[in-house]
Amino acid sequence: MQKDTQMDIIADYYMALGKYSPNEKYSESNSRVYTSPENDCWLVLERKGDQL
């Protein structure tokens, strides 16, 4: 499974719960940041390498 696909699955899970939404301000090419409007929690998904 591709790393981006794995990150998409994790992000979709948390967004489906309605707790996190993408935050483009802090996201970069190798990491995605999701924030929760209800509290000060952040979810950061980051690629660490190409090996599975």
PQR file of N, CA, C, O and H, with PARSE charges and radii, in Angstrom:
ATOM      1  N   MET A   1       0.849  -1.175   0.000 -0.4000 1.5000
ATOM      2  CA  MET A   1       0.000   0.000   0.000 -0.0000 2.0000
ATOM      3  C   MET A   1       0.896   1.241   0.000  0.5500 1.7000
ATOM      4  O   MET A   1       1.886   1.303   0.729 -0.5500 1.4000
ATOM      5  N   GLN A   2       0.548   2.198  -0.802 -0.4000 1.5000
ATOM      6  CA  GLN A   2       1.311   3.429  -0.893 -0.0000 2.0000
ATOM      7  C   GLN A   2       1.172   4.241   0.388  0.5500 1.7000
ATOM      8  O   GLN A   2       0.137   4.194   1.052 -0.5500 1.4000
ATOM      9  H   GLN A   2      -0.256   2.148  -1.394  0.4000 1.0000
ATOM     10  N   LYS A   3       2.218   4.986   0.731 -0.4000 1.5000
ATOM     11  CA  LYS A   3       2.193   5.807   1.938 -0.0000 2.0000
ATOM     12  C   LYS A   3       1.068   6.836   1.899  0.5500 1.7000
ATOM     13  O   LYS A   3       0.401   7.057   2.910 -0.5500 1.4000
ATOM     14  H   LYS A   3       3.059   5.024   0.191  0.4000 1.0000
ATOM     15  N   ASP A   4       0.845   7.473   0.737 -0.4000 1.5000
ATOM     16  CA  ASP A   4      -0.228   8.464   0.640 -0.0000 2.0000
ATOM     17  C   ASP A   4      -1.588   7.824   0.852  0.5500 1.7000
ATOM     18  O   ASP A   4      -2.475   8.435   1.449 -0.5500 1.4000
ATOM     19  H   ASP A   4       1.387   7.293  -0.084  0.4000 1.0000
ATOM     20  N   THR A   5      -1.760   6.605   0.374 -0.4000 1.5000
ATOM     21  CA  THR A   5      -3.024   5.898   0.557 -0.0000 2.0000
ATOM     22  C   THR A   5      -3.250   5.599   2.030  0.5500 1.7000
ATOM     23  O   THR A   5      -4.370   5.732   2.525 -0.5500 1.4000
ATOM     24  H   THR A   5      -1.040   6.109  -0.110  0.4000 1.0000
ATOM     25  N   GLN A   6      -2.203   5.199   2.733 -0.4000 1.5000
ATOM     26  CA  GLN A   6      -2.314   4.945   4.163 -0.0000 2.0000
ATOM     27  C   GLN A   6      -2.703   6.225   4.904  0.5500 1.7000
ATOM     28  O   GLN A   6      -3.554   6.193   5.793 -0.5500 1.4000
ATOM     29  H   GLN A   6      -1.294   5.091   2.331  0.4000 1.0000
ATOM     30  N   MET A   7      -2.089   7.338   4.545 -0.4000 1.5000
ATOM     31  CA  MET A   7      -2.403   8.614   5.180 -0.0000 2.0000
ATOM     32  C   MET A   7      -3.847   9.017   4.875  0.5500 1.7000
ATOM     33  O   MET A   7      -4.531   9.569   5.737 -0.5500 1.4000
ATOM     34  H   MET A   7      -1.397   7.364   3.823  0.4000 1.0000
ATOM     35  N   ASP A   8      -4.313   8.745   3.657 -0.4000 1.5000
ATOM     36  CA  ASP A   8      -5.697   9.066   3.288 -0.0000 2.0000
ATOM     37  C   ASP A   8      -6.691   8.271   4.129  0.5500 1.7000
ATOM     38  O   ASP A   8      -7.710   8.810   4.563 -0.5500 1.4000
ATOM     39  H   ASP A   8      -3.757   8.297   2.957  0.4000 1.0000
ATOM     40  N   ILE A   9      -6.400   6.996   4.358 -0.4000 1.5000
ATOM     41  CA  ILE A   9      -7.289   6.142   5.152 -0.0000 2.0000
ATOM     42  C   ILE A   9      -7.385   6.660   6.587  0.5500 1.7000
ATOM     43  O   ILE A   9      -8.478   6.738   7.147 -0.5500 1.4000
ATOM     44  H   ILE A   9      -5.573   6.558   4.005  0.4000 1.0000
ATOM     45  N   ILE A  10      -6.252   7.011   7.176 -0.4000 1.5000
ATOM     46  CA  ILE A  10      -6.245   7.523   8.548 -0.0000 2.0000
ATOM     47  C   ILE A  10      -6.983   8.857   8.619  0.5500 1.7000
ATOM     48  O   ILE A  10      -7.795   9.068   9.521 -0.5500 1.4000
ATOM     49  H   ILE A  10      -5.364   6.947   6.721  0.4000 1.0000
ATOM     50  N   ALA A  11      -6.710   9.752   7.683 -0.4000 1.5000
ATOM     51  CA  ALA A  11      -7.360  11.066   7.668 -0.0000 2.0000
ATOM     52  C   ALA A  11      -8.865  10.926   7.469  0.5500 1.7000
ATOM     53  O   ALA A  11      -9.644  11.606   8.136 -0.5500 1.4000
ATOM     54  H   ALA A  11      -6.051   9.580   6.950  0.4000 1.0000
ATOM     55  N   ASP A  12      -9.276  10.052   6.560 -0.4000 1.5000
ATOM     56  CA  ASP A  12     -10.710   9.841   6.314 -0.0000 2.0000
ATOM     57  C   ASP A  12     -11.425   9.352   7.569  0.5500 1.7000
ATOM     58  O   ASP A  12     -12.556   9.755   7.845 -0.5500 1.4000
ATOM     59  H   ASP A  12      -8.643   9.499   6.019  0.4000 1.0000
ATOM     60  N   TYR A  13     -10.764   8.486   8.325 -0.4000 1.5000
ATOM     61  CA  TYR A  13     -11.357   7.972   9.562 -0.0000 2.0000
ATOM     62  C   TYR A  13     -11.643   9.111  10.545  0.5500 1.7000
ATOM     63  O   TYR A  13     -12.754   9.226  11.062 -0.5500 1.4000
ATOM     64  H   TYR A  13      -9.846   8.158   8.101  0.4000 1.0000
ATOM     65  N   TYR A  14     -10.648   9.938  10.795 -0.4000 1.5000
ATOM     66  CA  TYR A  14     -10.824  11.027  11.761 -0.0000 2.0000
ATOM     67  C   TYR A  14     -11.769  12.109  11.258  0.5500 1.7000
ATOM     68  O   TYR A  14     -12.494  12.706  12.053 -0.5500 1.4000
ATOM     69  H   TYR A  14      -9.745   9.844  10.375  0.4000 1.0000
ATOM     70  N   MET A  15     -11.776  12.374   9.964 -0.4000 1.5000
ATOM     71  CA  MET A  15     -12.703  13.366   9.422 -0.0000 2.0000
ATOM     72  C   MET A  15     -14.133  12.836   9.468  0.5500 1.7000
ATOM     73  O   MET A  15     -15.071  13.610   9.660 -0.5500 1.4000
ATOM     74  H   MET A  15     -11.187  11.889   9.318  0.4000 1.0000
ATOM     75  N   ALA A  16     -14.310  11.526   9.293 -0.4000 1.5000
ATOM     76  CA  ALA A  16     -15.651  10.931   9.356 -0.0000 2.0000
ATOM     77  C   ALA A  16     -16.233  11.032  10.759  0.5500 1.7000
ATOM     78  O   ALA A  16     -17.451  11.110  10.921 -0.5500 1.4000
ATOM     79  H   ALA A  16     -13.548  10.898   9.137  0.4000 1.0000
ATOM     80  N   LEU A  17     -15.386  11.032  11.759 -0.4000 1.5000
ATOM     81  CA  LEU A  17     -15.848  11.210  13.125 -0.0000 2.0000
ATOM     82  C   LEU A  17     -16.324  12.640  13.367  0.5500 1.7000
ATOM     83  O   LEU A  17     -17.005  12.916  14.354 -0.5500 1.4000
ATOM     84  H   LEU A  17     -14.397  10.969  11.627  0.4000 1.0000
ATOM     85  N   GLY A  18     -15.963  13.540  12.466 -0.4000 1.5000
ATOM     86  CA  GLY A  18     -16.372  14.930  12.586 -0.0000 2.0000
ATOM     87  C   GLY A  18     -15.534  15.732  13.558  0.5500 1.7000
ATOM     88  O   GLY A  18     -15.934  16.817  13.981 -0.5500 1.4000
ATOM     89  H   GLY A  18     -15.410  13.316  11.664  0.4000 1.0000
ATOM     90  N   LYS A  19     -14.379  15.210  13.912 -0.4000 1.5000
ATOM     91  CA  LYS A  19     -13.560  15.890  14.914 -0.0000 2.0000
ATOM     92  C   LYS A  19     -12.441  16.726  14.306  0.5500 1.7000
ATOM     93  O   LYS A  19     -12.004  17.698  14.923 -0.5500 1.4000
ATOM     94  H   LYS A  19     -14.054  14.329  13.569  0.4000 1.0000
ATOM     95  N   TYR A  20     -11.975  16.382  13.138 -0.4000 1.5000
ATOM     96  CA  TYR A  20     -10.828  17.070  12.554 -0.0000 2.0000
ATOM     97  C   TYR A  20     -11.130  17.523  11.135  0.5500 1.7000
ATOM     98  O   TYR A  20     -11.884  16.878  10.407 -0.5500 1.4000
ATOM     99  H   TYR A  20     -12.329  15.593  12.637  0.4000 1.0000
ATOM    100  N   SER A  21     -10.526  18.644  10.756 -0.4000 1.5000
ATOM    101  CA  SER A  21     -10.643  19.128   9.386 -0.0000 2.0000
ATOM    102  C   SER A  21      -9.249  19.542   8.916  0.5500 1.7000
ATOM    103  O   SER A  21      -8.419  19.942   9.732 -0.5500 1.4000
ATOM    104  H   SER A  21      -9.913  19.168  11.347  0.4000 1.0000
ATOM    105  N   PRO A  22      -8.981  19.452   7.599 -0.5600 1.5000
ATOM    106  CA  PRO A  22      -7.658  19.798   7.083  0.2800 2.0000
ATOM    107  C   PRO A  22      -7.301  21.253   7.383  0.5500 1.7000
ATOM    108  O   PRO A  22      -8.154  22.139   7.333 -0.5500 1.4000
ATOM    109  N   ASN A  23      -6.044  21.477   7.692 -0.4000 1.5000
ATOM    110  CA  ASN A  23      -5.546  22.823   7.946 -0.0000 2.0000
ATOM    111  C   ASN A  23      -4.408  23.080   6.965  0.5500 1.7000
ATOM    112  O   ASN A  23      -3.273  22.660   7.192 -0.5500 1.4000
ATOM    113  H   ASN A  23      -5.351  20.757   7.732  0.4000 1.0000
ATOM    114  N   GLU A  24      -4.720  23.767   5.883 -0.4000 1.5000
ATOM    115  CA  GLU A  24      -3.735  24.016   4.826 -0.0000 2.0000
ATOM    116  C   GLU A  24      -2.631  24.968   5.264  0.5500 1.7000
ATOM    117  O   GLU A  24      -1.538  24.942   4.698 -0.5500 1.4000
ATOM    118  H   GLU A  24      -5.642  24.108   5.699  0.4000 1.0000
ATOM    119  N   LYS A  25      -2.891  25.792   6.245 -0.4000 1.5000
ATOM    120  CA  LYS A  25      -1.898  26.760   6.702 -0.0000 2.0000
ATOM    121  C   LYS A  25      -0.641  26.067   7.235  0.5500 1.7000
ATOM    122  O   LYS A  25       0.469  26.547   7.006 -0.5500 1.4000
ATOM    123  H   LYS A  25      -3.779  25.812   6.705  0.4000 1.0000
ATOM    124  N   TYR A  26      -0.801  24.964   7.930 -0.4000 1.5000
ATOM    125  CA  TYR A  26       0.326  24.285   8.555 -0.0000 2.0000
ATOM    126  C   TYR A  26       0.770  23.021   7.816  0.5500 1.7000
ATOM    127  O   TYR A  26       1.812  22.456   8.146 -0.5500 1.4000
ATOM    128  H   TYR A  26      -1.702  24.575   8.116  0.4000 1.0000
ATOM    129  N   SER A  27       0.011  22.575   6.838 -0.4000 1.5000
ATOM    130  CA  SER A  27       0.371  21.379   6.082 -0.0000 2.0000
ATOM    131  C   SER A  27       1.510  21.696   5.112  0.5500 1.7000
ATOM    132  O   SER A  27       1.634  22.814   4.611 -0.5500 1.4000
ATOM    133  H   SER A  27      -0.836  23.034   6.570  0.4000 1.0000
ATOM    134  N   GLU A  28       2.333  20.681   4.863 -0.4000 1.5000
ATOM    135  CA  GLU A  28       3.447  20.793   3.917 -0.0000 2.0000
ATOM    136  C   GLU A  28       3.395  19.605   2.969  0.5500 1.7000
ATOM    137  O   GLU A  28       2.468  18.798   3.032 -0.5500 1.4000
ATOM    138  H   GLU A  28       2.233  19.773   5.270  0.4000 1.0000
ATOM    139  N   SER A  29       4.376  19.496   2.101 -0.4000 1.5000
ATOM    140  CA  SER A  29       4.364  18.418   1.116 -0.0000 2.0000
ATOM    141  C   SER A  29       4.543  17.044   1.747  0.5500 1.7000
ATOM    142  O   SER A  29       4.006  16.064   1.231 -0.5500 1.4000
ATOM    143  H   SER A  29       5.130  20.152   2.050  0.4000 1.0000
ATOM    144  N   ASN A  30       5.281  16.942   2.849 -0.4000 1.5000
ATOM    145  CA  ASN A  30       5.518  15.634   3.472 -0.0000 2.0000
ATOM    146  C   ASN A  30       4.683  15.403   4.725  0.5500 1.7000
ATOM    147  O   ASN A  30       4.800  14.352   5.354 -0.5500 1.4000
ATOM    148  H   ASN A  30       5.718  17.738   3.268  0.4000 1.0000
ATOM    149  N   SER A  31       3.842  16.366   5.100 -0.4000 1.5000
ATOM    150  CA  SER A  31       2.987  16.180   6.272 -0.0000 2.0000
ATOM    151  C   SER A  31       1.657  16.881   6.068  0.5500 1.7000
ATOM    152  O   SER A  31       1.562  17.891   5.371 -0.5500 1.4000
ATOM    153  H   SER A  31       3.746  17.220   4.588  0.4000 1.0000
ATOM    154  N   ARG A  32       0.646  16.326   6.686 -0.4000 1.5000
ATOM    155  CA  ARG A  32      -0.689  16.908   6.641 -0.0000 2.0000
ATOM    156  C   ARG A  32      -1.119  17.211   8.062  0.5500 1.7000
ATOM    157  O   ARG A  32      -0.923  16.397   8.964 -0.5500 1.4000
ATOM    158  H   ARG A  32       0.723  15.506   7.252  0.4000 1.0000
ATOM    159  N   VAL A  33      -1.701  18.371   8.259 -0.4000 1.5000
ATOM    160  CA  VAL A  33      -2.146  18.783   9.583 -0.0000 2.0000
ATOM    161  C   VAL A  33      -3.662  18.936   9.561  0.5500 1.7000
ATOM    162  O   VAL A  33      -4.234  19.553   8.662 -0.5500 1.4000
ATOM    163  H   VAL A  33      -1.861  19.032   7.526  0.4000 1.0000
ATOM    164  N   TYR A  34      -4.291  18.361  10.570 -0.4000 1.5000
ATOM    165  CA  TYR A  34      -5.736  18.467  10.749 -0.0000 2.0000
ATOM    166  C   TYR A  34      -5.969  19.047  12.130  0.5500 1.7000
ATOM    167  O   TYR A  34      -5.299  18.661  13.088 -0.5500 1.4000
ATOM    168  H   TYR A  34      -3.827  17.860  11.301  0.4000 1.0000
ATOM    169  N   THR A  35      -6.902  19.960  12.241 -0.4000 1.5000
ATOM    170  CA  THR A  35      -7.197  20.579  13.534 -0.0000 2.0000
ATOM    171  C   THR A  35      -8.651  20.346  13.902  0.5500 1.7000
ATOM    172  O   THR A  35      -9.503  20.082  13.053 -0.5500 1.4000
ATOM    173  H   THR A  35      -7.447  20.274  11.463  0.4000 1.0000
ATOM    174  N   SER A  36      -8.901  20.454  15.192 -0.4000 1.5000
ATOM    175  CA  SER A  36     -10.245  20.286  15.711 -0.0000 2.0000
ATOM    176  C   SER A  36     -10.768  21.645  16.164  0.5500 1.7000
ATOM    177  O   SER A  36     -10.140  22.293  17.000 -0.5500 1.4000
ATOM    178  H   SER A  36      -8.209  20.669  15.881  0.4000 1.0000
ATOM    179  N   PRO A  37     -11.894  22.084  15.634 -0.5600 1.5000
ATOM    180  CA  PRO A  37     -12.442  23.379  16.050  0.2800 2.0000
ATOM    181  C   PRO A  37     -12.982  23.362  17.478  0.5500 1.7000
ATOM    182  O   PRO A  37     -13.162  24.417  18.087 -0.5500 1.4000
ATOM    183  N   GLU A  38     -13.241  22.176  18.011 -0.4000 1.5000
ATOM    184  CA  GLU A  38     -13.817  22.050  19.354 -0.0000 2.0000
ATOM    185  C   GLU A  38     -12.790  22.248  20.470  0.5500 1.7000
ATOM    186  O   GLU A  38     -13.136  22.678  21.571 -0.5500 1.4000
ATOM    187  H   GLU A  38     -13.095  21.319  17.517  0.4000 1.0000
ATOM    188  N   ASN A  39     -11.530  21.935  20.180 -0.4000 1.5000
ATOM    189  CA  ASN A  39     -10.492  22.066  21.205 -0.0000 2.0000
ATOM    190  C   ASN A  39      -9.161  22.364  20.524  0.5500 1.7000
ATOM    191  O   ASN A  39      -9.121  22.582  19.313 -0.5500 1.4000
ATOM    192  H   ASN A  39     -11.249  21.586  19.286  0.4000 1.0000
ATOM    193  N   ASP A  40      -8.101  22.376  21.268 -0.4000 1.5000
ATOM    194  CA  ASP A  40      -6.788  22.722  20.725 -0.0000 2.0000
ATOM    195  C   ASP A  40      -5.986  21.508  20.271  0.5500 1.7000
ATOM    196  O   ASP A  40      -4.756  21.540  20.320 -0.5500 1.4000
ATOM    197  H   ASP A  40      -8.133  22.199  22.252  0.4000 1.0000
ATOM    198  N   CYS A  41      -6.640  20.448  19.835 -0.4000 1.5000
ATOM    199  CA  CYS A  41      -5.954  19.231  19.402 -0.0000 2.0000
ATOM    200  C   CYS A  41      -5.591  19.304  17.929  0.5500 1.7000
ATOM    201  O   CYS A  41      -6.349  19.825  17.112 -0.5500 1.4000
ATOM    202  H   CYS A  41      -7.639  20.422  19.795  0.4000 1.0000
ATOM    203  N   TRP A  42      -4.428  18.776  17.607 -0.4000 1.5000
ATOM    204  CA  TRP A  42      -3.973  18.670  16.227 -0.0000 2.0000
ATOM    205  C   TRP A  42      -3.708  17.211  15.922  0.5500 1.7000
ATOM    206  O   TRP A  42      -3.254  16.457  16.783 -0.5500 1.4000
ATOM    207  H   TRP A  42      -3.812  18.353  18.271  0.4000 1.0000
ATOM    208  N   LEU A  43      -3.993  16.818  14.694 -0.4000 1.5000
ATOM    209  CA  LEU A  43      -3.627  15.502  14.184 -0.0000 2.0000
ATOM    210  C   LEU A  43      -2.629  15.751  13.066  0.5500 1.7000
ATOM    211  O   LEU A  43      -2.947  16.425  12.086 -0.5500 1.4000
ATOM    212  H   LEU A  43      -4.362  17.430  13.995  0.4000 1.0000
ATOM    213  N   VAL A  44      -1.416  15.209  13.208 -0.4000 1.5000
ATOM    214  CA  VAL A  44      -0.374  15.420  12.202 -0.0000 2.0000
ATOM    215  C   VAL A  44      -0.009  14.066  11.598  0.5500 1.7000
ATOM    216  O   VAL A  44       0.413  13.155  12.310 -0.5500 1.4000
ATOM    217  H   VAL A  44      -1.158  14.663  14.005  0.4000 1.0000
ATOM    218  N   LEU A  45      -0.172  13.941  10.294 -0.4000 1.5000
ATOM    219  CA  LEU A  45       0.227  12.738   9.572 -0.0000 2.0000
ATOM    220  C   LEU A  45       1.467  13.090   8.768  0.5500 1.7000
ATOM    221  O   LEU A  45       1.458  14.030   7.972 -0.5500 1.4000
ATOM    222  H   LEU A  45      -0.515  14.680   9.716  0.4000 1.0000
ATOM    223  N   GLU A  46       2.540  12.325   8.983 -0.4000 1.5000
ATOM    224  CA  GLU A  46       3.815  12.668   8.390 -0.0000 2.0000
ATOM    225  C   GLU A  46       4.469  11.419   7.820  0.5500 1.7000
ATOM    226  O   GLU A  46       4.495  10.373   8.469 -0.5500 1.4000
ATOM    227  H   GLU A  46       2.548  11.562   9.629  0.4000 1.0000
ATOM    228  N   ARG A  47       4.998  11.529   6.604 -0.4000 1.5000
ATOM    229  CA  ARG A  47       5.747  10.435   6.000 -0.0000 2.0000
ATOM    230  C   ARG A  47       7.149  10.413   6.582  0.5500 1.7000
ATOM    231  O   ARG A  47       7.856  11.421   6.564 -0.5500 1.4000
ATOM    232  H   ARG A  47       4.977  12.378   6.077  0.4000 1.0000
ATOM    233  N   LYS A  48       7.543   9.263   7.094 -0.4000 1.5000
ATOM    234  CA  LYS A  48       8.874   9.129   7.702 -0.0000 2.0000
ATOM    235  C   LYS A  48       9.872   8.450   6.769  0.5500 1.7000
ATOM    236  O   LYS A  48      11.079   8.606   6.954 -0.5500 1.4000
ATOM    237  H   LYS A  48       6.969   8.444   7.109  0.4000 1.0000
ATOM    238  N   GLY A  49       9.402   7.705   5.778 -0.4000 1.5000
ATOM    239  CA  GLY A  49      10.300   7.017   4.877 -0.0000 2.0000
ATOM    240  C   GLY A  49       9.521   6.260   3.822  0.5500 1.7000
ATOM    241  O   GLY A  49       8.291   6.253   3.837 -0.5500 1.4000
ATOM    242  H   GLY A  49       8.421   7.579   5.628  0.4000 1.0000
ATOM    243  N   ASP A  50      10.235   5.624   2.904 -0.4000 1.5000
ATOM    244  CA  ASP A  50       9.604   4.915   1.817 -0.0000 2.0000
ATOM    245  C   ASP A  50       9.442   3.427   2.092  0.5500 1.7000
ATOM    246  O   ASP A  50       8.768   2.735   1.329 -0.5500 1.4000
ATOM    247  H   ASP A  50      11.235   5.630   2.892  0.4000 1.0000
ATOM    248  N   GLN A  51      10.042   2.920   3.161 -0.4000 1.5000
ATOM    249  CA  GLN A  51       9.936   1.504   3.466 -0.0000 2.0000
ATOM    250  C   GLN A  51       8.619   1.214   4.169  0.5500 1.7000
ATOM    251  O   GLN A  51       8.114   2.033   4.936 -0.5500 1.4000
ATOM    252  H   GLN A  51      10.590   3.482   3.781  0.4000 1.0000
ATOM    253  N   LEU A  52       8.070   0.032   3.896 -0.4000 1.5000
ATOM    254  CA  LEU A  52       6.831  -0.394   4.562 -0.0000 2.0000
ATOM    255  C   LEU A  52       7.147  -1.172   5.801  0.5500 1.7000
ATOM    256  O   LEU A  52       6.236  -1.616   6.500 -0.5500 1.4000
ATOM    257  H   LEU A  52       8.480  -0.634   3.273  0.4000 1.0000
TER
END
